[in-house]
Each structure stands twice: as C-alpha cells, then as structure tokens.
C-alpha cells in the first residue's frame, strides 16, 4: 500500500464521519 493512498483513505473516512457523504463529494471534486 502506498503512503498517499493510506492517508487519503484515513482522511476520507474521517471526513465521512464528520461531514457526511455530501462533503466527501465536494472534496473529491476539488481534488480533481
């Protein structure tokens, strides 16, 4: 597993718990 992938997974999991799917979608769009 790559370091970056692990970090992204952790961040996504945390954001999903804190903000919910809506915020996750917005963040994904911003990253692209």
N, CA, C and O atoms as a GROMACS GRO file, in nm:
protein
  128
    1UNK      N    1   0.084  -0.121   0.000
    1UNK     CA    2   0.000   0.000   0.000
    1UNK      C    3   0.088   0.126   0.000
    1UNK      O    4   0.188   0.133   0.072
    2UNK      N    5   0.050   0.222  -0.080
    2UNK     CA    6   0.129   0.346  -0.086
    2UNK      C    7   0.095   0.438   0.031
    2UNK      O    8  -0.016   0.434   0.085
    3UNK      N    9   0.191   0.519   0.069
    3UNK     CA   10   0.169   0.612   0.180
    3UNK      C   11   0.053   0.706   0.148
    3UNK      O   12  -0.033   0.730   0.233
    4UNK      N   13   0.052   0.759   0.027
    4UNK     CA   14  -0.054   0.853  -0.012
    4UNK      C   15  -0.192   0.790  -0.005
    4UNK      O   16  -0.287   0.849   0.046
    5UNK      N   17  -0.202   0.668  -0.057
    5UNK     CA   18  -0.333   0.601  -0.056
    5UNK      C   19  -0.384   0.583   0.086
    5UNK      O   20  -0.502   0.606   0.113
    6UNK      N   21  -0.295   0.542   0.176
    6UNK     CA   22  -0.336   0.520   0.314
    6UNK      C   23  -0.386   0.651   0.376
    6UNK      O   24  -0.486   0.653   0.447
    7UNK      N   25  -0.315   0.759   0.347
    7UNK     CA   26  -0.355   0.889   0.402
    7UNK      C   27  -0.492   0.929   0.348
    7UNK      O   28  -0.579   0.972   0.424
    8UNK      N   29  -0.511   0.915   0.218
    8UNK     CA   30  -0.638   0.953   0.158
    8UNK      C   31  -0.752   0.871   0.219
    8UNK      O   32  -0.858   0.925   0.250
    9UNK      N   33  -0.728   0.743   0.237
    9UNK     CA   34  -0.833   0.658   0.294
    9UNK      C   35  -0.869   0.706   0.434
    9UNK      O   36  -0.986   0.714   0.469
   10UNK      N   37  -0.767   0.736   0.514
   10UNK     CA   38  -0.792   0.782   0.651
   10UNK      C   39  -0.869   0.913   0.649
   10UNK      O   40  -0.966   0.931   0.723
   11UNK      N   41  -0.826   1.005   0.564
   11UNK     CA   42  -0.892   1.136   0.556
   11UNK      C   43  -1.037   1.120   0.510
   11UNK      O   44  -1.128   1.180   0.567
   12UNK      N   45  -1.057   1.040   0.408
   12UNK     CA   46  -1.194   1.020   0.357
   12UNK      C   47  -1.283   0.962   0.464
   12UNK      O   48  -1.398   1.005   0.481
   13UNK      N   49  -1.232   0.864   0.537
   13UNK     CA   50  -1.311   0.802   0.644
   13UNK      C   51  -1.348   0.904   0.750
   13UNK      O   52  -1.462   0.908   0.797
   14UNK      N   53  -1.251   0.985   0.789
   14UNK     CA   54  -1.277   1.086   0.892
   14UNK      C   55  -1.377   1.189   0.842
   14UNK      O   56  -1.470   1.226   0.914
   15UNK      N   57  -1.358   1.236   0.721
   15UNK     CA   58  -1.449   1.338   0.666
   15UNK      C   59  -1.590   1.283   0.655
   15UNK      O   60  -1.688   1.353   0.682
   16UNK      N   61  -1.601   1.156   0.615
   16UNK     CA   62  -1.735   1.098   0.601
   16UNK      C   63  -1.805   1.097   0.736
   16UNK      O   64  -1.925   1.125   0.744
   17UNK      N   65  -1.730   1.066   0.842
   17UNK     CA   66  -1.793   1.063   0.975
   17UNK      C   67  -1.827   1.204   1.021
   17UNK      O   68  -1.931   1.226   1.083
   18UNK      N   69  -1.740   1.300   0.990
   18UNK     CA   70  -1.760   1.437   1.040
   18UNK      C   71  -1.862   1.512   0.955
   18UNK      O   72  -1.958   1.568   1.008
   19UNK      N   73  -1.841   1.514   0.824
   19UNK     CA   74  -1.925   1.596   0.736
   19UNK      C   75  -2.035   1.516   0.668
   19UNK      O   76  -2.145   1.567   0.646
   20UNK      N   77  -2.006   1.392   0.633
   20UNK     CA   78  -2.105   1.312   0.562
   20UNK      C   79  -2.070   1.301   0.414
   20UNK      O   80  -1.974   1.361   0.366
   21UNK      N   81  -2.151   1.223   0.343
   21UNK     CA   82  -2.123   1.196   0.202
   21UNK      C   83  -2.118   1.324   0.120
   21UNK      O   84  -2.039   1.335   0.026
   22UNK      N   85  -2.202   1.422   0.152
   22UNK     CA   86  -2.209   1.546   0.074
   22UNK      C   87  -2.072   1.613   0.069
   22UNK      O   88  -2.023   1.646  -0.039
   23UNK      N   89  -2.010   1.632   0.186
   23UNK     CA   90  -1.879   1.698   0.189
   23UNK      C   91  -1.776   1.614   0.115
   23UNK      O   92  -1.689   1.669   0.046
   24UNK      N   93  -1.784   1.483   0.128
   24UNK     CA   94  -1.689   1.395   0.060
   24UNK      C   95  -1.695   1.420  -0.091
   24UNK      O   96  -1.593   1.424  -0.158
   25UNK      N   97  -1.816   1.436  -0.142
   25UNK     CA   98  -1.834   1.461  -0.285
   25UNK      C   99  -1.768   1.594  -0.323
   25UNK      O  100  -1.696   1.602  -0.423
   26UNK      N  101  -1.791   1.697  -0.245
   26UNK     CA  102  -1.734   1.829  -0.274
   26UNK      C  103  -1.582   1.823  -0.274
   26UNK      O  104  -1.517   1.877  -0.363
   27UNK      N  105  -1.525   1.757  -0.174
   27UNK     CA  106  -1.379   1.747  -0.163
   27UNK      C  107  -1.323   1.670  -0.282
   27UNK      O  108  -1.222   1.710  -0.340
   28UNK      N  109  -1.389   1.562  -0.320
   28UNK     CA  110  -1.341   1.482  -0.434
   28UNK      C  111  -1.339   1.568  -0.559
   28UNK      O  112  -1.245   1.560  -0.638
   29UNK      N  113  -1.441   1.651  -0.578
   29UNK     CA  114  -1.447   1.737  -0.695
   29UNK      C  115  -1.335   1.840  -0.692
   29UNK      O  116  -1.277   1.870  -0.796
   30UNK      N  117  -1.304   1.894  -0.575
   30UNK     CA  118  -1.199   1.994  -0.564
   30UNK      C  119  -1.063   1.934  -0.593
   30UNK      O  120  -0.978   1.999  -0.654
   31UNK      N  121  -1.041   1.810  -0.550
   31UNK     CA  122  -0.910   1.747  -0.568
   31UNK      C  123  -0.881   1.720  -0.716
   31UNK      O  124  -0.766   1.729  -0.759
   32UNK      N  125  -0.985   1.689  -0.792
   32UNK     CA  126  -0.964   1.655  -0.934
   32UNK      C  127  -0.927   1.777  -1.016
   32UNK      O  128  -0.906   1.767  -1.136
   0.00000   0.00000   0.00000
